[in-house]
Amino acid sequence: MTKIVDIYNYIDSFAPFDTAMDFDNVGILVGDKNAEPTRAIVTLDVTDEVVAEAKEKSAQLIISHHPVIFNPLKRLSADSVVYKLAQSGISVISAHTNLDLSSDGTNTAMFNALELQDMEQLEIDGGLIGSLKIPMSANEFANFIKVKFNCDGLRFSDCGEKICRVALVAGAGGEGIFLAKAKNAQAFVTGEIKHHEVLFARQNNIAIFDVGHSKCEELIVPVLCEKLSKKFPKIEFYQSEKYTDGIKYII
């Protein structure tokens, strides 16, 4: 039978946990590494809804991108996610920045979703840069991203020319705009970007596309689910159907 530690070791083979950034908390964060799961939920975050979903599906394991325990716990209340996991005997493996940095990780999932080619490293947080097969205006590219990332909405700006060369950083990757400029990118795609970074992009004629933190990283969930299903065919892996970041857009 496959143990949780076997799944951990497999993830470690393509997204080594020891490559995670110093601030991060990754690995088997809840539960028994020697438990033998038969069903698992793959999700971006471990929320109350995802825990309930795991219980409904009789899943003994949740695999998340964002750590279910990030800061040290000073108390454990009965209504907390971690308490509910322990009470229900559900284990959690979290693969965060180690998966961002992996060649099979979140940035690559974004790159592939955008159908980019000629991959280069952006040299920040696993960021990448590549070229569109067909140049697009900013408006065309925004609509393309909306479809590919399954967004209800996104923020974007126009560089005033057709876009071909695109840089990207998954999650809160706004700092990557400075390297995007150095790499002569015409567009920059990320999940979060700050005001001064937006102004820098405008001053340097780079179109920005802020798709939301969750939307750019949710792309890794089906990729990870498929990889795990192929490696461990006797375990049922499910993409979470209940996870949402709760963000809504007024159209």
Secondary structure, DSSP 8 states (H G I E B T S, - for coil): ---HHHHHHHHHHHS-GGGS-TT---EEEES-TT---SEEEEESS--HHHHHHHHHTT-SEEEESS-S--S--S---TTSHHHHHHHHT-EEEE--HHHHHSTTSHHHHHHHHTT-EEEEE-SSTT-EEEEEEEEE-HHHHHHHHHHHTT-S--EE---SS-EEEEEEESSS-GGGHHHHHHTT-SEEEES---HHHHHHHHHTT-EEEE--HHHHHTTHHHHHHHHHHHH-TTSEEEE-SS---------
